[in-house]
Amino acid sequence: GNAAASADTFLKKDGTWAEAGGTNTPNFYVSHSTVRTGISDATWTQVTFDEEAVDSDSAFTSNAFTVPAGKAGTYYLQGGSTVGDEHNGCFHYGEIRIRKTPSGGSATTLTSSSTSQNIVAGTTQAWGHYLNMTAQCVAVLAVGDAITLEVYSDGASGNPSYFGSLGMTRLMGFKLL
């Protein structure tokens, strides 16, 4: 290229200079701030988010990030959740998944993460049992694609929940350069 050497350029393999940098927009980071109790046992539940820390393009609404016009491309996405039984229950299996729904299309799973904990029958603790999971991926997204996070909690007893505060349940992403 025609760029000159500076703090904002780099030397390419062919001996020419190119400009460096970028903004990785759009980008977003949302979380759930409290415990959401009473989610259906052994059923996928879409996470509701009530804290929006970052939303560069105002593209996160109705619990989904939707790729804005002119911003199709390759994105890094990460979601995480702490799921379990809030009160005196034995918890066995949890799973999270990041879903993509194209404009006018059907949802597909981009990535998922699961874990399990075997609790001896009859043992409980006042603070319950919890599983932490994180799923991430790089995905090519088109304008209008909506990204959501879902949790699955299969407990033997008690009150299946996903937890908030301190980023326990969160979804984030950004467009790669």
C-alpha positions in Angstrom: 0.0 0.0 0.0 0.9 3.6 0.1 1.0 4.0 3.9 4.2 5.2 5.5 5.8 3.7 8.5 4.1 4.8 11.8 2.6 3.4 15.0 -0.6 2.7 13.0 1.0 0.7 10.1 2.7 -2.6 9.7 5.1 -4.0 7.0 3.6 -6.7 4.9 5.4 -9.7 3.6 5.6 -8.2 0.1 7.6 -5.2 1.5 4.7 -2.7 1.4 3.1 -0.9 4.3 -0.6 -1.4 5.4 -2.7 0.4 7.9 -3.5 -1.4 11.1 -6.3 -1.2 13.6 -10.0 -1.5 13.6 -12.9 -1.3 16.1 -14.3 -4.8 16.2 -17.9 -3.4 15.9 -20.5 -4.2 16.5 -19.8 -5.5 19.9 -22.0 -6.3 22.9 -21.9 -7.7 26.5 -25.1 -8.4 28.4 -25.8 -10.3 31.6 -28.6 -11.4 33.9 -28.4 -9.7 37.3 -30.4 -11.9 39.6 -31.5 -15.5 40.2 -34.1 -16.7 37.7 -35.9 -19.5 39.6 -38.7 -21.8 38.5 -37.4 -22.5 35.0 -38.9 -25.7 33.6 -37.0 -28.8 34.5 -35.4 -30.7 31.6 -36.6 -28.0 29.1 -34.6 -25.5 27.1 -35.2 -21.9 28.4 -34.2 -18.7 26.6 -32.2 -16.5 28.9 -33.6 -13.0 29.6 -31.0 -10.3 30.0 -31.5 -7.2 32.1 -28.1 -5.6 32.2 -26.5 -4.2 29.0 -22.9 -3.2 29.7 -21.8 -2.7 26.1 -23.9 -2.4 22.9 -21.9 -0.4 20.3 -24.6 -0.4 17.6 -27.8 -0.6 19.7 -28.3 -4.0 18.2 -29.2 -5.9 21.4 -33.0 -5.9 22.0 -35.6 -8.4 23.2 -32.9 -10.7 24.6 -31.1 -11.1 21.2 -28.3 -9.5 19.3 -29.4 -8.9 15.7 -26.8 -8.2 13.1 -27.4 -4.7 11.8 -27.4 -3.6 8.2 -24.0 -3.4 6.7 -22.4 -5.4 9.5 -22.5 -9.0 8.2 -19.3 -10.9 8.7 -17.4 -13.2 11.0 -18.1 -12.8 14.7 -16.7 -14.2 17.9 -19.5 -15.2 20.3 -19.4 -16.4 23.9 -22.1 -17.3 26.4 -22.0 -18.7 29.9 -24.3 -19.6 32.7 -24.4 -21.0 36.2 -27.3 -23.3 36.4 -28.6 -25.5 39.3 -30.9 -25.9 42.1 -31.2 -22.9 44.4 -32.6 -24.7 47.5 -31.8 -28.1 48.9 -32.1 -30.1 45.7 -29.9 -32.6 43.9 -28.8 -31.4 40.5 -27.5 -33.7 37.8 -27.1 -32.2 34.4 -26.9 -28.7 32.8 -26.3 -27.4 29.2 -26.1 -24.1 27.5 -26.2 -23.3 23.8 -25.8 -20.3 21.6 -28.5 -20.1 18.9 -28.7 -18.3 15.6 -32.1 -17.5 14.0 -31.8 -16.1 10.4 -34.4 -13.4 9.5 -37.5 -15.4 8.6 -35.8 -18.7 9.3 -35.5 -21.4 12.0 -33.1 -21.4 14.9 -29.9 -23.6 14.8 -27.4 -24.2 17.5 -24.0 -22.7 16.8 -22.2 -24.2 19.8 -23.1 -25.8 23.2 -21.5 -26.8 26.5 -22.7 -29.3 29.1 -21.6 -30.7 32.4 -23.0 -33.0 35.0 -22.6 -33.6 38.7 -23.6 -36.9 40.4 -25.0 -36.3 43.9 -25.5 -39.2 46.2 -29.2 -39.8 46.6 -30.6 -38.1 49.7 -27.8 -35.6 50.2 -28.6 -32.0 50.1 -27.0 -28.7 51.1 -28.6 -25.5 52.1 -26.9 -23.7 49.2 -27.9 -26.2 46.5 -25.7 -27.6 43.7 -24.5 -25.6 40.7 -22.8 -26.1 37.4 -20.8 -23.5 35.5 -20.6 -23.6 31.7 -19.1 -21.5 28.9 -19.6 -22.0 25.2 -17.9 -20.0 22.4 -17.5 -20.0 18.7 -16.6 -18.1 15.6 -19.5 -17.8 13.2 -20.3 -16.2 9.9 -23.4 -14.1 10.4 -25.7 -12.4 7.9 -27.7 -9.2 8.3 -30.8 -9.9 10.4 -29.4 -13.1 12.1 -30.4 -13.1 15.8 -28.2 -14.6 18.5 -29.6 -15.9 21.7 -28.5 -17.9 24.7 -30.5 -20.9 26.1 -30.0 -23.0 29.3 -31.1 -26.5 30.1 -31.4 -27.6 33.7 -32.2 -31.2 34.6 -32.4 -31.6 38.4 -33.6 -34.5 40.5 -35.5 -32.2 42.9 -35.8 -28.6 44.0 -36.1 -25.4 42.0 -34.1 -25.3 38.7 -32.6 -21.9 38.2 -30.0 -19.9 36.3 -28.0 -17.4 38.2 -27.1 -13.7 37.8 -24.7 -11.2 39.3 -20.9 -11.1 38.6 -21.4 -12.3 35.0 -22.7 -15.7 36.1 -25.1 -15.7 33.1 -23.9 -13.6 30.2 -23.7 -13.3 26.4 -21.1 -11.3 24.4 -19.8 -11.0 20.9 -18.0 -8.8 18.5 -17.3 -8.7 14.7 -13.8 -9.8 13.8 -11.8 -7.5 11.5 
